[in-house]
Amino acid sequence: MQLNLGAYYISPIHPKDGWNLCNFACANEDRLRLYFPKTLEQNLNPELSNIFVEKKVQVFHKKEEFLFTIKGNDDYKVVGLIYIKELDWTKKQGEFAYAIDYNIEGQGLMTKSIALLSDYAFETLHLETLQIIVNKNNKGSLKVAQNNNFIWIKTLPKAFTPPGEGPLNMELYELYHKIES
C-alpha cells in the first residue's frame, strides 16, 4: 500500500525504515519530546530504531496499531509519522497521532495525509469513528483536525502528562464514517 502526496508518499512502516526513522527522530527531537516521548526514546540511535521498527511492523500485521511513514519520493527520507492507535475493534474506533518534520511544517502535508488515511481507516479497516486528541496550544495539530472536518467533542481534563511537566488538558475531536445511502 502506498498513498500519493505529490512529492511525498505515505506507506506502512517497513522493516528497512530504522535508519531513516532514527534520522527523523534526532532531527525533530525538540518536537517529539513533548507529545511523542516514547517514540523519541526508542529512536535515539539506529540500533534502537531497528528494534522499534521490528515491533511496529509486527503490531501492524496483528492489527493492534498502525504506524505509517511519510517519505520523499526522491530521497525516501522520513518526514512524518502517523499512528492509528488505541484501536477498539468492538466500537470500530481508532485514534490518530502524528508528527511532521520541522522543515516542511505548515505546507498542508499532514492535513492531506490525515484525509487519505481517514479514507483508508473507514474503507479498509472498517472503523466508524476516528479521534484526534490535541492540546489547544498545538495550533498546527488543531488545524489538521479542523481542516479534515473532525468535530470538537469535549475537553479531557489532565489527560496527558509530558515528561517532567504537569498534566495537560487535551481536546477530543472526532470524525465519523458517512455511510452512503
C-alpha positions as CSV (number, residue, x, y, z in Angstrom):
1,M,0.0,0.0,0.0
2,Q,1.3,3.5,-0.9
3,L,-0.7,6.7,-0.9
4,N,0.4,9.5,-3.2
5,L,1.0,13.0,-1.8
6,G,2.7,14.6,-4.8
7,A,6.4,14.9,-3.9
8,Y,5.8,12.6,-0.9
9,Y,4.0,9.4,-0.2
10,I,2.5,7.5,2.8
11,S,3.3,3.9,3.4
12,P,3.1,1.4,6.3
13,I,6.2,1.1,8.5
14,H,8.8,-1.1,6.7
15,P,11.5,-3.3,8.2
16,K,14.2,-1.2,6.5
17,D,13.0,2.1,8.0
18,G,15.2,2.1,11.0
19,W,18.0,4.4,9.9
20,N,15.5,6.9,8.3
21,L,13.3,6.8,11.4
22,C,16.4,7.5,13.6
23,N,17.4,10.4,11.5
24,F,13.8,11.8,11.7
25,A,13.6,11.4,15.4
26,C,17.0,13.0,16.1
27,A,16.4,15.9,13.7
28,N,13.0,16.6,15.3
29,E,13.9,15.8,18.9
30,D,12.6,19.0,20.3
31,R,9.2,18.5,18.5
32,L,8.9,14.9,19.6
33,R,9.9,15.4,23.2
34,L,6.6,16.9,24.3
35,Y,4.0,14.7,22.6
36,F,5.9,11.7,21.4
37,P,8.4,11.0,24.2
38,K,8.2,7.2,24.0
39,T,8.7,7.2,20.2
40,L,11.7,9.6,20.7
41,E,13.4,7.5,23.3
42,Q,13.0,4.4,21.2
43,N,14.7,6.0,18.2
44,L,17.7,7.8,19.5
45,N,20.2,5.6,17.7
46,P,19.9,3.3,14.7
47,E,20.0,0.1,16.8
48,L,17.1,1.3,18.9
49,S,15.2,2.4,15.8
50,N,15.7,-1.1,14.2
51,I,14.2,-2.7,17.3
52,F,11.3,-0.1,17.3
53,V,10.6,-0.7,13.6
54,E,10.6,-4.5,14.1
55,K,8.0,-4.2,16.9
56,K,5.9,-1.7,14.9
57,V,5.9,-4.0,11.8
58,Q,4.7,-6.9,14.0
59,V,1.8,-4.9,15.6
60,F,0.8,-3.5,12.2
61,H,0.4,-7.1,10.9
62,K,-1.5,-8.1,14.0
63,K,-3.8,-5.1,13.5
64,E,-3.0,-3.8,17.1
65,E,-1.7,-0.4,15.9
66,F,-0.8,1.0,12.5
67,L,2.3,3.2,12.0
68,F,2.7,4.9,8.7
69,T,5.6,7.0,7.4
70,I,5.6,10.0,5.1
71,K,8.6,9.9,2.8
72,G,10.0,11.9,0.0
73,N,9.7,10.4,-3.5
74,D,13.2,11.3,-4.4
75,D,15.2,10.6,-1.3
76,Y,12.9,8.2,0.7
77,K,13.7,10.4,3.7
78,V,11.1,10.0,6.6
79,V,9.5,13.4,7.0
80,G,6.4,12.4,9.1
81,L,4.8,9.7,11.2
82,I,1.2,8.9,11.6
83,Y,-0.2,6.4,14.0
84,I,-3.7,4.8,14.0
85,K,-3.7,3.7,17.6
86,E,-5.9,3.0,20.6
87,L,-7.9,0.7,18.4
88,D,-11.2,-0.6,19.7
89,W,-12.5,-3.2,17.2
90,T,-15.8,-3.6,19.1
91,K,-16.6,0.1,18.9
92,K,-14.8,0.3,15.5
93,Q,-12.8,3.3,16.7
94,G,-9.2,4.4,16.4
95,E,-7.1,7.5,17.2
96,F,-4.7,9.4,15.1
97,A,-1.4,10.7,16.4
98,Y,1.0,12.4,14.0
99,A,4.3,14.4,13.8
100,I,5.8,16.2,10.8
101,D,9.4,17.3,10.2
102,Y,10.0,20.9,11.2
103,N,11.4,21.6,7.7
104,I,8.0,21.0,6.0
105,E,5.6,22.1,8.7
106,G,2.7,24.4,7.5
107,Q,2.6,23.1,3.9
108,G,-0.6,21.1,4.4
109,L,1.1,17.7,4.0
110,M,-0.3,16.4,7.3
111,T,-3.8,17.6,6.5
112,K,-3.7,15.7,3.2
113,S,-2.2,12.7,4.9
114,I,-4.9,12.5,7.5
115,A,-7.6,12.9,4.8
116,L,-6.1,9.9,2.9
117,L,-5.6,7.8,6.0
118,S,-9.1,8.6,7.2
119,D,-10.5,7.1,4.0
120,Y,-8.2,4.1,4.5
121,A,-9.4,3.7,8.1
122,F,-13.0,3.8,7.1
123,E,-12.9,1.8,3.8
124,T,-10.1,-0.8,4.5
125,L,-10.1,-1.1,8.3
126,H,-13.9,-0.6,8.6
127,L,-13.5,1.8,11.5
128,E,-16.5,4.1,12.1
129,T,-15.1,6.7,14.5
130,L,-11.7,8.4,14.3
131,Q,-10.3,10.6,17.0
132,I,-7.6,13.2,17.4
133,I,-6.7,14.3,20.9
134,V,-4.7,17.5,20.9
135,N,-3.6,20.2,23.3
136,K,-5.2,23.6,22.5
137,N,-1.8,25.2,22.2
138,N,-0.8,22.9,19.4
139,K,-2.1,25.1,16.7
140,G,-0.8,23.0,13.8
141,S,-2.5,19.9,15.0
142,L,-5.7,21.7,15.8
143,K,-5.7,22.9,12.2
144,V,-5.2,19.4,10.9
145,A,-8.2,18.2,12.8
146,Q,-10.4,21.1,11.8
147,N,-9.3,21.0,8.1
148,N,-10.4,17.4,8.0
149,N,-13.8,18.1,9.4
150,F,-13.2,16.5,12.8
151,I,-15.7,17.8,15.3
152,W,-14.8,19.1,18.8
153,I,-16.4,16.8,21.3
154,K,-15.1,17.9,24.7
155,T,-12.1,18.9,26.8
156,L,-10.4,15.9,28.6
157,P,-9.0,17.3,31.9
158,K,-5.4,16.5,32.7
159,A,-5.5,13.8,30.0
160,F,-1.8,13.8,29.1
161,T,1.4,14.4,31.2
162,P,4.5,15.2,29.2
163,P,7.8,14.1,30.7
164,G,8.9,16.5,33.5
165,E,5.8,18.6,33.2
166,G,2.4,18.9,34.8
167,P,-0.7,17.3,33.3
168,L,-2.3,19.0,30.3
169,N,-5.9,19.3,29.3
170,M,-6.5,17.8,25.9
171,E,-9.2,18.5,23.3
172,L,-11.1,15.5,21.8
173,Y,-12.1,15.7,18.2
174,E,-13.9,13.0,16.3
175,L,-14.7,12.1,12.7
176,Y,-17.5,9.7,11.8
177,H,-17.8,7.4,8.7
178,K,-20.5,8.6,6.5
179,I,-22.4,5.6,5.1
180,E,-23.7,6.4,1.6
181,S,-27.5,5.7,1.4
